[in-house]
Amino acid sequence: MKTHFSEATTKTMNRRRSYRPLLSAALALLAIPAGLTLWPQTNWAQTNPDTDPPQIRILESGADLTDGRLFNRAAAPVVQVADASTVTIDARLDGAAFTSGAQVAGEGSHQIAVTATDAAGNTAALAMSFEIDTTPPVFVAVLPASDSVTGNPQVTLQGEVSGAAAVTVDGQPATLAGQSFTAGPYTLTQQGVRSWTIVAADAAGNTAQRTHHLTFDSQAPAVAIVKTDHQTTIRASTRRAPIFSPHHALNTSKPAYATAKALNTKLICSFVSPRSREISGASVEMQTRSR
């Protein structure tokens, strides 16, 4: 059976047949040959090379170690290195191999040097110096001498101390120049012992402490005179040390002799010659008969 189309339909069908060769050609152009890559894969490492060096930190007690730090104890430096790739670390203390976290206790100056190299060949280096000082200052002398007696109500403490960066007396700063220090003057108002606490500290924080004592005695001794047929005896009672040494010969204008003996706080002196003598501020006139 033969089908008849209208003239309009026949024209449309003929037009479509004419497009087929063009469509085939277009599809042929779009065909992708085997092995052809429209978007080739990119090597990220080659187009973006690693040029960042490792990041090095040296810590001590959890904080960054600062160059020139002074310790009054053993130190334990810890090395930390951060990088995107595997890192090779070389740590040295004073030129010798060093293990991170090991204690360093030797007195004096030290240097820790760290070199780190990552997988790309980038290298970083960090070096820090530090010092360990565990020796406290040493007092050489303090004047007036400790445990001595003074009748002066105004006292200035003067002394020498080695290795100190600061000195305090009873918590107040003393004047320190080199190894010499001064503090005061202090006013002594009460008879008896006066004490001061002296503390010397060095730059590392080591301290030395001593307690200094002075006895303030501004009172004259009590004097009693006992006269016998042949001699006059003076008994002088005083809180201070005897003013006469045992068997001390008096310097008189006439031949004379004297003996002195210290019995605790009592001094007994015997004279054989007329003589006036002052004992600790108390003047006594005595006349005896020569033998």
DOMI-400277 format. One record per residue (C-alpha): residue in one letter; chain; x, y, z. Coordinates in nm, 3 decimals. Layout:
REM residues N
<atom a, A, <X, Y, Z>>
...
REM end
This chain:
REM residues 291
<atom m, A, <0.000, 0.000, 0.000>>
<atom k, A, <0.145, 0.327, -0.097>>
<atom t, A, <0.119, 0.621, 0.136>>
<atom h, A, <0.071, 0.970, -0.004>>
<atom f, A, <0.190, 1.277, 0.190>>
<atom s, A, <0.090, 1.629, 0.140>>
<atom e, A, <0.317, 1.867, -0.036>>
<atom a, A, <0.406, 2.050, 0.291>>
<atom t, A, <0.497, 1.729, 0.471>>
<atom t, A, <0.707, 1.614, 0.182>>
<atom k, A, <0.906, 1.941, 0.187>>
<atom t, A, <0.974, 1.909, 0.560>>
<atom m, A, <1.098, 1.553, 0.528>>
<atom n, A, <1.327, 1.645, 0.241>>
<atom r, A, <1.472, 1.932, 0.450>>
<atom r, A, <1.553, 1.695, 0.734>>
<atom r, A, <1.727, 1.454, 0.501>>
<atom s, A, <1.950, 1.736, 0.385>>
<atom y, A, <2.063, 1.804, 0.746>>
<atom r, A, <2.181, 1.451, 0.809>>
<atom p, A, <2.519, 1.482, 0.631>>
<atom l, A, <2.592, 1.801, 0.826>>
<atom l, A, <2.500, 1.639, 1.154>>
<atom s, A, <2.723, 1.341, 1.081>>
<atom a, A, <3.015, 1.570, 1.005>>
<atom a, A, <2.962, 1.762, 1.331>>
<atom l, A, <2.953, 1.444, 1.531>>
<atom a, A, <3.271, 1.327, 1.363>>
<atom l, A, <3.446, 1.646, 1.469>>
<atom l, A, <3.337, 1.595, 1.829>>
<atom a, A, <3.470, 1.242, 1.850>>
<atom i, A, <3.761, 1.225, 2.098>>
<atom p, A, <4.051, 1.015, 1.970>>
<atom a, A, <4.190, 0.749, 2.205>>
<atom g, A, <4.480, 0.874, 2.424>>
<atom l, A, <4.377, 1.240, 2.390>>
<atom t, A, <4.337, 1.413, 2.734>>
<atom l, A, <4.144, 1.737, 2.726>>
<atom w, A, <4.249, 1.820, 3.089>>
<atom p, A, <4.589, 1.666, 3.160>>
<atom q, A, <4.656, 1.573, 3.527>>
<atom t, A, <4.878, 1.823, 3.706>>
<atom n, A, <5.164, 1.725, 3.947>>
<atom w, A, <5.098, 1.961, 4.240>>
<atom a, A, <5.440, 1.906, 4.392>>
<atom q, A, <5.607, 2.011, 4.065>>
<atom t, A, <5.397, 2.320, 4.003>>
<atom n, A, <5.399, 2.427, 4.377>>
<atom p, A, <5.739, 2.328, 4.524>>
<atom d, A, <5.796, 2.332, 4.907>>
<atom t, A, <6.018, 2.630, 4.984>>
<atom d, A, <5.917, 2.679, 5.348>>
<atom p, A, <6.190, 2.589, 5.599>>
<atom p, A, <6.109, 2.404, 5.925>>
<atom q, A, <6.003, 2.610, 6.227>>
<atom i, A, <6.231, 2.559, 6.532>>
<atom r, A, <6.152, 2.639, 6.896>>
<atom i, A, <6.368, 2.584, 7.205>>
<atom l, A, <6.164, 2.571, 7.527>>
<atom e, A, <6.251, 2.561, 7.897>>
<atom s, A, <5.981, 2.489, 8.154>>
<atom g, A, <5.719, 2.532, 7.881>>
<atom a, A, <5.829, 2.882, 7.771>>
<atom d, A, <6.053, 2.994, 7.486>>
<atom l, A, <6.416, 3.008, 7.593>>
<atom t, A, <6.549, 3.362, 7.557>>
<atom d, A, <6.906, 3.424, 7.452>>
<atom g, A, <7.134, 3.499, 7.748>>
<atom r, A, <6.892, 3.373, 8.015>>
<atom l, A, <7.039, 3.321, 8.362>>
<atom f, A, <6.936, 3.023, 8.578>>
<atom n, A, <7.003, 2.956, 8.946>>
<atom r, A, <6.917, 2.588, 8.891>>
<atom a, A, <6.969, 2.312, 8.637>>
<atom a, A, <6.803, 2.379, 8.298>>
<atom a, A, <6.629, 2.129, 8.067>>
<atom p, A, <6.597, 2.271, 7.713>>
<atom v, A, <6.332, 2.106, 7.490>>
<atom v, A, <6.361, 2.120, 7.108>>
<atom q, A, <6.043, 2.141, 6.896>>
<atom v, A, <6.040, 2.142, 6.512>>
<atom a, A, <5.729, 2.186, 6.291>>
<atom d, A, <5.712, 2.119, 5.914>>
<atom a, A, <5.476, 1.971, 5.654>>
<atom s, A, <5.717, 1.689, 5.575>>
<atom t, A, <5.958, 1.461, 5.755>>
<atom v, A, <6.236, 1.654, 5.927>>
<atom t, A, <6.592, 1.560, 6.021>>
<atom i, A, <6.709, 1.734, 6.344>>
<atom d, A, <7.064, 1.791, 6.467>>
<atom a, A, <7.080, 1.938, 6.823>>
<atom r, A, <7.407, 2.018, 6.998>>
<atom l, A, <7.502, 2.156, 7.338>>
<atom d, A, <7.843, 2.324, 7.355>>
<atom g, A, <7.935, 2.139, 7.036>>
<atom a, A, <7.836, 1.790, 7.158>>
<atom a, A, <7.525, 1.593, 7.058>>
<atom f, A, <7.227, 1.687, 7.276>>
<atom t, A, <6.907, 1.500, 7.356>>
<atom s, A, <6.599, 1.720, 7.383>>
<atom g, A, <6.486, 1.755, 7.744>>
<atom a, A, <6.816, 1.647, 7.903>>
<atom q, A, <6.918, 1.841, 8.216>>
<atom v, A, <7.212, 2.081, 8.203>>
<atom a, A, <7.357, 2.143, 8.550>>
<atom g, A, <7.714, 2.263, 8.491>>
<atom e, A, <7.796, 2.609, 8.623>>
<atom g, A, <7.882, 2.870, 8.361>>
<atom s, A, <7.775, 2.963, 8.008>>
<atom h, A, <7.626, 2.716, 7.758>>
<atom q, A, <7.503, 2.728, 7.397>>
<atom i, A, <7.242, 2.503, 7.237>>
<atom a, A, <7.236, 2.496, 6.854>>
<atom v, A, <6.966, 2.321, 6.647>>
<atom t, A, <6.962, 2.254, 6.268>>
<atom a, A, <6.653, 2.107, 6.096>>
<atom t, A, <6.619, 1.988, 5.731>>
<atom d, A, <6.287, 1.886, 5.575>>
<atom a, A, <6.215, 1.639, 5.290>>
<atom a, A, <6.238, 1.915, 5.028>>
<atom g, A, <6.587, 2.009, 5.145>>
<atom n, A, <6.487, 2.330, 5.321>>
<atom t, A, <6.707, 2.402, 5.623>>
<atom a, A, <6.659, 2.613, 5.936>>
<atom a, A, <6.893, 2.682, 6.228>>
<atom l, A, <6.849, 2.832, 6.576>>
<atom a, A, <7.107, 2.891, 6.851>>
<atom m, A, <7.053, 3.014, 7.208>>
<atom s, A, <7.296, 3.088, 7.491>>
<atom f, A, <7.220, 3.056, 7.862>>
<atom e, A, <7.410, 3.056, 8.191>>
<atom i, A, <7.376, 2.857, 8.512>>
<atom d, A, <7.481, 3.018, 8.842>>
<atom t, A, <7.393, 2.841, 9.166>>
<atom t, A, <7.660, 3.005, 9.386>>
<atom p, A, <7.525, 3.262, 9.637>>
<atom p, A, <7.706, 3.587, 9.726>>
<atom v, A, <7.960, 3.581, 10.009>>
<atom f, A, <7.987, 3.839, 10.289>>
<atom v, A, <8.350, 3.943, 10.336>>
<atom a, A, <8.310, 4.181, 10.631>>
<atom v, A, <8.054, 4.400, 10.809>>
<atom l, A, <8.145, 4.688, 11.041>>
<atom p, A, <8.101, 4.764, 11.326>>
<atom a, A, <8.186, 4.403, 11.402>>
<atom s, A, <7.896, 4.183, 11.500>>
<atom d, A, <7.852, 4.127, 11.876>>
<atom s, A, <8.063, 4.432, 11.956>>
<atom v, A, <7.968, 4.710, 12.201>>
<atom t, A, <7.919, 5.076, 12.118>>
<atom g, A, <7.826, 5.384, 12.314>>
<atom n, A, <7.747, 5.584, 11.999>>
<atom p, A, <7.372, 5.625, 11.942>>
<atom q, A, <7.426, 5.669, 11.566>>
<atom v, A, <7.545, 5.360, 11.375>>
<atom t, A, <7.614, 5.315, 11.003>>
<atom l, A, <7.665, 4.961, 10.877>>
<atom q, A, <7.942, 4.922, 10.622>>
<atom g, A, <8.057, 4.603, 10.459>>
<atom e, A, <8.190, 4.410, 10.163>>
<atom v, A, <8.015, 4.128, 9.976>>
<atom s, A, <8.131, 3.942, 9.666>>
<atom g, A, <7.903, 3.838, 9.381>>
<atom a, A, <7.604, 4.051, 9.486>>
<atom a, A, <7.379, 4.257, 9.261>>
<atom a, A, <7.174, 4.401, 9.550>>
<atom v, A, <7.187, 4.422, 9.930>>
<atom t, A, <6.901, 4.488, 10.171>>
<atom v, A, <6.907, 4.559, 10.544>>
<atom d, A, <6.583, 4.475, 10.726>>
<atom g, A, <6.414, 4.468, 10.384>>
<atom q, A, <6.532, 4.815, 10.280>>
<atom p, A, <6.782, 4.862, 9.993>>
<atom a, A, <7.139, 4.941, 10.095>>
<atom t, A, <7.377, 5.144, 9.880>>
<atom l, A, <7.596, 4.904, 9.681>>
<atom a, A, <7.902, 5.019, 9.487>>
<atom g, A, <8.107, 4.732, 9.348>>
<atom q, A, <8.156, 4.502, 9.646>>
<atom s, A, <8.104, 4.770, 9.912>>
<atom f, A, <7.771, 4.852, 10.072>>
<atom t, A, <7.648, 5.100, 10.333>>
<atom a, A, <7.322, 5.127, 10.524>>
<atom g, A, <7.202, 5.377, 10.779>>
<atom p, A, <7.265, 5.572, 10.990>>
<atom y, A, <7.050, 5.398, 11.249>>
<atom t, A, <6.956, 5.564, 11.577>>
<atom l, A, <6.998, 5.346, 11.884>>
<atom t, A, <6.751, 5.451, 12.154>>
<atom q, A, <6.739, 5.149, 12.382>>
<atom q, A, <7.022, 5.004, 12.586>>
<atom g, A, <7.110, 4.647, 12.495>>
<atom v, A, <7.132, 4.439, 12.180>>
<atom r, A, <7.014, 4.570, 11.843>>
<atom s, A, <6.992, 4.327, 11.549>>
<atom w, A, <6.975, 4.372, 11.169>>
<atom t, A, <6.900, 4.116, 10.896>>
<atom i, A, <7.127, 4.165, 10.595>>
<atom v, A, <7.047, 3.989, 10.265>>
<atom a, A, <7.266, 3.989, 9.953>>
<atom a, A, <7.127, 3.867, 9.618>>
<atom d, A, <7.298, 3.807, 9.284>>
<atom a, A, <7.160, 3.848, 8.931>>
<atom a, A, <7.052, 3.483, 8.915>>
<atom g, A, <6.847, 3.510, 9.233>>
<atom n, A, <7.084, 3.332, 9.471>>
<atom t, A, <7.081, 3.488, 9.819>>
<atom a, A, <7.301, 3.498, 10.129>>
<atom q, A, <7.170, 3.615, 10.467>>
<atom r, A, <7.330, 3.706, 10.797>>
<atom t, A, <7.207, 3.856, 11.123>>
<atom h, A, <7.421, 4.137, 11.264>>
<atom h, A, <7.417, 4.221, 11.637>>
<atom l, A, <7.545, 4.528, 11.824>>
<atom t, A, <7.517, 4.609, 12.194>>
<atom f, A, <7.436, 4.971, 12.275>>
<atom d, A, <7.568, 5.078, 12.619>>
<atom s, A, <7.585, 5.448, 12.695>>
<atom q, A, <7.561, 5.419, 13.076>>
<atom a, A, <7.864, 5.472, 13.300>>
<atom p, A, <7.949, 5.190, 13.543>>
<atom a, A, <7.873, 5.206, 13.915>>
<atom v, A, <8.187, 5.259, 14.129>>
<atom a, A, <8.243, 5.169, 14.496>>
<atom i, A, <8.553, 5.268, 14.701>>
<atom v, A, <8.674, 5.058, 14.991>>
<atom k, A, <8.970, 5.195, 15.196>>
<atom t, A, <9.194, 4.991, 15.422>>
<atom d, A, <9.512, 5.080, 15.613>>
<atom h, A, <9.747, 5.024, 15.324>>
<atom q, A, <9.551, 5.042, 15.000>>
<atom t, A, <9.242, 5.170, 14.831>>
<atom t, A, <9.032, 4.924, 14.628>>
<atom i, A, <8.801, 5.031, 14.346>>
<atom r, A, <8.524, 4.800, 14.241>>
<atom a, A, <8.371, 4.898, 13.909>>
<atom s, A, <8.063, 4.711, 13.793>>
<atom t, A, <7.983, 4.754, 13.426>>
<atom r, A, <7.790, 4.576, 13.149>>
<atom r, A, <8.076, 4.643, 12.914>>
<atom a, A, <8.406, 4.460, 12.887>>
<atom p, A, <8.659, 4.565, 13.156>>
<atom i, A, <8.852, 4.876, 13.068>>
<atom f, A, <9.166, 4.734, 13.229>>
<atom s, A, <9.333, 4.423, 13.101>>
<atom p, A, <9.461, 4.172, 13.359>>
<atom h, A, <9.803, 4.281, 13.492>>
<atom h, A, <9.784, 4.609, 13.301>>
<atom a, A, <10.050, 4.853, 13.426>>
<atom l, A, <9.919, 5.206, 13.481>>
<atom n, A, <10.114, 5.492, 13.328>>
<atom t, A, <10.179, 5.711, 13.633>>
<atom s, A, <10.428, 5.986, 13.698>>
<atom k, A, <10.538, 5.812, 14.017>>
<atom p, A, <10.645, 5.453, 14.074>>
<atom a, A, <10.331, 5.251, 14.109>>
<atom y, A, <10.191, 4.914, 14.024>>
<atom a, A, <9.846, 4.777, 13.965>>
<atom t, A, <9.679, 4.448, 13.906>>
<atom a, A, <9.340, 4.394, 13.749>>
<atom k, A, <9.127, 4.089, 13.743>>
<atom a, A, <8.799, 4.044, 13.555>>
<atom l, A, <8.539, 3.843, 13.739>>
<atom n, A, <8.232, 3.814, 13.515>>
<atom t, A, <8.102, 4.173, 13.496>>
<atom k, A, <8.296, 4.295, 13.805>>
<atom l, A, <8.644, 4.446, 13.786>>
<atom i, A, <8.869, 4.481, 14.091>>
<atom c, A, <9.176, 4.709, 14.064>>
<atom s, A, <9.438, 4.773, 14.338>>
<atom f, A, <9.663, 5.077, 14.342>>
<atom v, A, <9.964, 5.176, 14.554>>
<atom s, A, <10.017, 5.544, 14.480>>
<atom p, A, <9.811, 5.864, 14.485>>
<atom r, A, <9.626, 5.876, 14.154>>
<atom s, A, <9.313, 6.014, 13.992>>
<atom r, A, <9.159, 5.775, 13.736>>
<atom e, A, <8.848, 5.783, 13.514>>
<atom i, A, <8.662, 5.456, 13.471>>
<atom s, A, <8.406, 5.445, 13.189>>
<atom g, A, <8.307, 5.803, 13.242>>
<atom a, A, <8.303, 5.789, 13.625>>
<atom s, A, <8.584, 5.994, 13.784>>
<atom v, A, <8.716, 5.874, 14.120>>
<atom e, A, <8.973, 6.048, 14.338>>
<atom m, A, <9.174, 5.812, 14.558>>
<atom q, A, <9.459, 5.862, 14.797>>
<atom t, A, <9.651, 5.581, 14.960>>
<atom r, A, <9.963, 5.543, 15.160>>
<atom s, A, <10.278, 5.418, 14.991>>
<atom r, A, <10.440, 5.114, 15.141>>
REM end
